[in-house]
Amino acid sequence: MLSISGQAIYMLWLREMKRTWRAKSRLVGALIMPLFFLIFLGSGFRRATMPDMPAGMDYITFLIPGAVGMSLLFSSMFGGLQVLWDKEFGFLKEIMVTPVSRLSIVLGRMAGGSTVSLAQGFMILFLSMLFGFRIHSVTGFLLTVVFMFLIAYTFIGLGLAFASRMKDMHGFQLVMNFVVFPVFFLSGALYPVQGLPAFLKPLVYIDPLTYGVDGLRAGLLGTSVHPPLVDLTVLGIICIGMVTLGSILFETSDVGQ
């Protein structure tokens, strides 16, 4: 019978908080790319008209939910892949020999990674207010928080799944180039997905971030391609699947050996 240790979960969460706080360059680095998109891409195309973009909306407003989704995607995937760093430096092997279930280790890592990801997402959201952005309602903000939570856990689970099957950091760039960037560019974070070629549409609809970004736009802007309930349902199912997959692969892997 699997046991869950609340103390172990808390200690792993606390370790991640301290590590993030001490490595402030990591936090700043995670914010730079979304801010660059907002400052340069958003400002440069601010007055541009784009097909399928909601009427009366400027590009930088359209881009802000995508920048939040981008921050959550990258920081969550890095959070899941931190397992590889811990393996390289021996920390993972040390905690594996303690009398703590792997499930507790998984939950602790996910709790820490999601907290960091959500903090970065909120920082992007609040910094966007410097560009004149305003959330349209309290209900919309609460819906946004739910979608941010789901996005964070979805990609932490995916990152953990990859990390559980990778032997070292050599495969990290492969994951970034062939998984993370396609997920980002096919999500509609930078442009409306309705204008993409027909052969890409199946990839768009199996991309979890598509529903995350669309849900963020529903919450923040009050407009979306799909009804928010559809986005919430699909992303919720994918999130449960990814967290389950990441947990199972971690528990059955030899990362601690």
C-alpha positions in Angstrom: 0.0 0.0 0.0 1.4 3.4 -1.0 1.8 6.0 1.7 2.0 9.7 1.2 4.3 11.7 3.5 3.1 15.3 3.9 6.4 16.2 5.5 8.4 14.9 2.5 6.1 16.8 0.1 6.6 20.0 2.1 10.4 19.6 2.3 10.7 19.0 -1.4 8.5 22.0 -2.1 10.5 24.1 0.4 13.8 23.1 -1.3 12.4 24.2 -4.7 11.4 27.6 -3.2 14.8 28.1 -1.7 16.6 27.0 -4.8 14.5 29.4 -6.9 15.0 32.3 -4.5 18.8 31.8 -4.4 19.1 31.4 -8.2 17.4 34.7 -9.0 19.0 34.6 -12.5 16.8 31.6 -13.2 13.6 33.6 -12.3 14.7 36.6 -14.3 15.7 34.5 -17.3 12.3 32.8 -17.3 10.6 36.2 -17.6 12.8 37.7 -20.3 11.5 35.8 -23.3 7.8 36.5 -22.7 8.6 40.1 -21.9 10.6 40.4 -25.2 7.6 39.1 -27.1 5.4 41.7 -25.4 7.8 44.6 -25.8 9.1 44.0 -29.3 6.6 41.8 -31.1 3.5 43.2 -29.3 4.6 46.8 -29.7 5.8 46.4 -33.3 2.5 44.9 -34.4 0.3 46.8 -32.0 -1.6 48.6 -34.8 -1.5 45.7 -37.3 -4.7 44.0 -38.3 -4.6 40.2 -38.3 -7.2 37.9 -39.8 -9.4 36.0 -37.3 -8.4 38.3 -34.5 -11.3 39.6 -32.4 -12.7 42.9 -33.8 -11.5 46.0 -32.0 -8.6 44.3 -30.2 -5.0 45.4 -30.7 -2.3 42.8 -31.1 -0.6 43.4 -27.8 -3.8 42.7 -25.9 -4.3 39.5 -27.9 -0.7 38.5 -27.2 -0.8 38.9 -23.4 -2.6 35.6 -22.6 -0.2 33.9 -25.0 2.8 35.3 -23.1 1.4 34.1 -19.8 0.8 30.6 -21.4 4.4 30.7 -22.7 5.8 31.5 -19.3 3.9 28.6 -17.8 4.9 26.2 -20.5 8.6 26.8 -20.3 8.9 27.0 -16.5 6.7 23.9 -16.0 8.7 21.8 -18.5 11.9 23.0 -16.8 10.4 22.1 -13.4 9.7 18.5 -14.6 13.1 18.2 -16.2 14.8 19.3 -13.0 14.8 15.5 -12.2 17.8 15.2 -14.6 19.8 17.8 -12.7 19.1 16.1 -9.4 20.2 12.8 -11.0 23.4 14.3 -12.3 24.4 15.8 -9.0 23.3 12.8 -6.9 20.5 14.4 -5.0 17.8 12.1 -6.5 19.7 9.0 -5.5 20.0 10.3 -1.9 16.2 10.9 -1.5 15.4 7.5 -3.1 17.1 5.6 -0.3 15.0 7.4 2.3 11.9 5.6 3.7 9.6 7.8 1.6 7.4 6.6 -1.2 8.1 7.7 -4.8 4.6 9.1 -4.9 5.4 11.5 -2.2 8.6 12.5 -4.1 6.5 13.1 -7.3 3.9 15.2 -5.4 6.6 17.2 -3.7 8.4 18.0 -7.0 5.1 18.9 -8.7 4.1 21.1 -5.9 7.4 23.0 -6.0 7.5 23.2 -9.8 3.9 24.4 -10.1 4.4 27.1 -7.4 7.4 28.5 -9.3 5.5 28.3 -12.6 2.4 30.1 -11.3 4.5 32.8 -9.6 6.2 33.5 -13.0 2.9 33.5 -14.8 1.4 36.0 -12.4 4.5 38.2 -12.7 4.0 38.3 -16.5 0.3 39.1 -16.0 1.0 41.9 -13.6 3.9 43.3 -15.7 1.5 43.4 -18.7 -0.5 46.0 -16.8 2.4 48.4 -17.6 1.2 48.2 -21.2 -2.3 49.3 -20.2 -3.8 45.8 -19.9 -6.7 45.3 -17.5 -8.5 42.1 -16.6 -12.1 42.5 -17.6 -13.8 40.9 -14.5 -13.2 39.2 -11.1 -14.9 36.1 -12.4 -12.5 36.2 -15.4 -9.5 36.4 -13.1 -10.7 33.4 -11.1 -11.1 31.4 -14.4 -7.6 32.5 -15.4 -6.2 31.1 -12.2 -7.8 27.8 -12.8 -6.4 27.6 -16.3 -2.9 28.6 -15.1 -3.0 25.9 -12.5 -4.1 23.3 -15.1 -1.4 24.4 -17.6 1.3 24.2 -15.0 0.5 20.7 -13.8 0.0 19.4 -17.4 3.5 20.4 -18.4 5.1 19.5 -15.2 3.7 16.0 -15.6 4.9 15.9 -19.2 8.4 17.1 -18.2 8.5 14.5 -15.5 7.5 11.8 -17.9 10.4 12.8 -20.3 12.9 13.1 -17.4 11.9 9.6 -16.2 12.9 8.0 -19.4 16.0 10.2 -20.2 19.4 9.0 -18.9 21.2 12.4 -18.9 21.0 16.0 -20.0 22.0 15.2 -23.6 18.4 14.7 -24.6 17.3 18.0 -23.1 17.8 20.1 -26.3 15.9 17.4 -28.3 12.9 17.8 -26.0 13.0 21.6 -26.3 13.3 21.6 -30.1 10.9 18.8 -31.0 8.3 19.1 -28.2 8.3 22.4 -26.4 8.6 24.8 -29.3 6.1 23.0 -31.6 3.6 23.0 -28.6 4.1 26.7 -28.2 3.9 27.7 -31.8 0.8 25.5 -32.5 -1.1 26.8 -29.5 -2.3 30.1 -30.9 -0.2 32.1 -28.3 1.2 34.3 -31.0 -1.5 34.3 -33.7 -5.1 33.0 -34.3 -4.9 29.3 -35.1 -7.9 29.6 -37.5 -5.5 30.8 -40.2 -3.1 27.8 -40.0 -3.0 25.4 -43.0 -5.5 22.5 -42.8 -2.8 19.8 -42.4 -1.7 21.5 -39.1 -5.2 21.6 -37.6 -5.0 18.1 -36.1 -1.8 19.0 -34.3 -3.4 22.2 -33.0 -6.4 20.3 -31.5 -4.2 17.7 -29.8 -2.0 20.4 -28.3 -2.9 20.9 -24.6 -1.6 24.5 -24.7 -4.2 25.4 -27.4 -7.0 24.9 -24.8 -4.9 26.6 -22.1 -4.2 29.8 -24.1 -7.8 29.9 -25.4 -9.0 29.5 -21.8 -6.7 32.3 -20.6 -8.1 34.5 -23.3 -11.7 33.7 -22.2 -10.8 34.6 -18.6 -8.6 37.7 -19.3 -10.3 39.1 -22.4 -13.7 37.7 -22.4 -13.3 36.2 -25.9 -12.2 32.7 -27.0 -12.4 30.3 -30.0 -14.1 27.5 -27.9 -16.6 27.9 -25.1 -14.6 28.1 -21.8 -16.3 25.0 -20.5 -14.9 23.0 -23.5 -11.4 24.4 -22.9 -11.7 23.6 -19.2 -13.0 20.0 -19.7 -10.4 19.1 -22.4 -7.5 20.6 -20.5 -8.6 19.1 -17.3 -8.7 15.6 -18.8 -5.3 16.1 -20.4 -3.9 17.4 -17.1 -5.1 14.4 -15.2 -3.6 12.1 -17.9 -0.2 13.9 -17.9 0.1 14.0 -14.1 -0.8 10.3 -14.0 1.6 9.4 -16.8 4.5 11.4 -15.2 3.8 9.8 -11.8 3.7 6.2 -13.2 6.8 6.6 -15.3 8.7 8.1 -12.4 7.6 5.4 -10.1 8.6 2.6 -12.5 11.9 4.3 -13.7 15.4 3.6 -12.5 16.3 7.3 -12.0 17.3 6.8 -8.4 19.5 3.8 -9.1 
